[in-house]
Amino acid sequence: MKRMTAILALAAAFALPVTMISRAQAEPRREHHPEIHKAIAALEAAKHYMERADHDFHGHRVEALRATDEAIHQLRLAVESDKR
């Protein structure tokens, strides 16, 4: 009887986390502001491209990189401010 109780207790202990994991997978967490996160990713990709380009985009690269950094910064602030 003690052995059966111990086995059931172990089974319950292992089943609870699995149940919680499968429930979490079944209900994916919705990301707030997915379009803003996509914009940040796109801006970071563009920045990466501009930094490694062989040319300076007819003198516009420096200002474009500065504006891209500022845009990324502002978008991150916007997302962060909504968490408060």
C-alpha positions as CSV (number, residue, x, y, z in Angstrom):
1,M,0.0,0.0,0.0
2,K,2.8,2.4,0.9
3,R,4.5,1.6,-2.4
4,M,1.3,2.3,-4.4
5,T,0.9,5.6,-2.6
6,A,4.5,6.6,-3.3
7,I,4.0,5.6,-7.0
8,L,0.8,7.7,-7.3
9,A,2.5,10.6,-5.6
10,L,5.4,10.5,-8.0
11,A,3.1,10.1,-11.0
12,A,1.1,13.2,-9.8
13,A,4.3,15.2,-9.3
14,F,5.5,14.5,-12.8
15,A,2.1,14.9,-14.4
16,L,1.5,18.4,-13.1
17,P,4.4,20.1,-14.9
18,V,3.6,18.2,-18.1
19,T,0.0,19.4,-17.8
20,M,1.1,23.0,-17.2
21,I,3.5,22.8,-20.2
22,S,0.9,21.4,-22.6
23,R,-1.6,24.0,-21.4
24,A,1.0,26.8,-22.0
25,Q,1.7,25.4,-25.5
26,A,-2.0,25.1,-26.3
27,E,-2.5,28.8,-25.4
28,P,0.4,30.7,-26.8
29,R,1.1,34.0,-25.2
30,R,0.0,36.9,-27.4
31,E,2.7,39.4,-28.1
32,H,1.8,43.0,-27.5
33,H,2.3,45.2,-30.5
34,P,3.6,42.6,-33.0
35,E,3.7,45.2,-35.8
36,I,6.1,47.4,-33.8
37,H,8.3,44.4,-33.1
38,K,8.4,43.5,-36.8
39,A,9.3,47.1,-37.6
40,I,12.2,47.0,-35.1
41,A,13.5,43.8,-36.7
42,A,13.2,45.3,-40.1
43,L,15.1,48.5,-39.1
44,E,17.8,46.4,-37.4
45,A,18.2,44.4,-40.6
46,A,18.4,47.5,-42.7
47,K,20.9,49.0,-40.3
48,H,23.0,45.8,-40.5
49,Y,22.9,46.0,-44.3
50,M,23.8,49.7,-44.4
51,E,26.7,49.2,-42.0
52,R,28.3,46.5,-44.3
53,A,27.5,48.1,-47.7
54,D,30.3,48.8,-50.0
55,H,29.0,52.3,-50.7
56,D,27.7,55.3,-48.7
57,F,24.4,55.7,-50.5
58,H,25.5,59.0,-52.1
59,G,26.4,60.5,-48.7
60,H,23.1,59.4,-47.0
61,R,24.4,56.4,-45.0
62,V,25.6,58.3,-41.9
63,E,22.3,60.2,-41.5
64,A,20.2,57.1,-42.4
65,L,22.1,55.1,-39.7
66,R,21.5,57.9,-37.2
67,A,17.8,58.1,-38.0
68,T,17.5,54.3,-37.9
69,D,19.0,54.2,-34.4
70,E,16.6,56.9,-33.3
71,A,13.6,55.1,-34.8
72,I,14.6,51.8,-33.1
73,H,15.0,53.7,-29.8
74,Q,11.6,55.4,-30.0
75,L,9.8,52.2,-30.9
76,R,11.4,50.3,-28.0
77,L,10.3,53.2,-25.7
78,A,6.8,53.0,-27.1
79,V,6.6,49.3,-26.4
80,E,8.1,49.7,-22.9
81,S,5.8,52.5,-21.9
82,D,2.8,50.3,-22.6
83,K,4.1,47.7,-20.0
84,R,3.9,50.2,-17.2
